[in-house]
Amino acid sequence: IIKGRTFVPIRFISEAFGAQVEWDGETRTVRIFLEKTNTRVTLQINNTIARVNERIVTLDAPPTIIQGRTLVPIRFIAEAFGAQVDWDGVLRQVTIRLTL
């Protein structure tokens, strides 16, 4: 949890959904494609502007790199894939549901 936002490694969460992840080290950009929903997500490290398909989205917390891993706000990436995200503050637990 960083500044009140739950972050997860982008490759872990994306591949859990069945998405393909590409990293461009030169521009520090992550490109994700989820074939099941035909969703493309593009994120850049330390940039709050992202793209979901053709739509521009402003993130409330930018992707970051910690200990060599690219982390993103879990709510953003899950909702970009069409999932429902719930937070249980007592248990400090995130539940994600994706129905296709």
LINJO-V989078 format. One record per residue. N is the residue number from 0. RES is the residue in one letter. PHI is phi in whole degrees, 0 to 359 (999 if undefined). Layout:
n = [N N]
res = [RES RES]
phi = [PHI PHI]
This chain:
n = [0 1 2 3 4 5 6 7 8 9 10 11 12 13 14 15 16 17 18 19 20 21 22 23 24 25 26 27 28 29 30 31 32 33 34 35 36 37 38 39 40 41 42 43 44 45 46 47 48 49 50 51 52 53 54 55 56 57 58 59 60 61 62 63 64 65 66 67 68 69 70 71 72 73 74 75 76 77 78 79 80 81 82 83 84 85 86 87 88 89 90 91 92 93 94 95 96 97 98 99]
res = [I I K G R T F V P I R F I S E A F G A Q V E W D G E T R T V R I F L E K T N T R V T L Q I N N T I A R V N E R I V T L D A P P T I I Q G R T L V P I R F I A E A F G A Q V D W D G V L R Q V T I R L T L]
phi = [999 236 49 81 245 272 253 223 298 299 295 300 290 294 291 297 279 94 271 263 237 237 241 249 294 293 261 55 243 249 240 234 229 251 297 306 246 54 251 244 236 234 227 235 302 63 241 276 264 231 232 241 54 263 269 273 233 260 276 276 211 281 300 217 245 230 51 79 245 277 247 227 297 297 298 300 292 295 291 299 274 90 271 263 240 235 241 254 294 292 275 55 231 256 243 239 234 236 244 246]
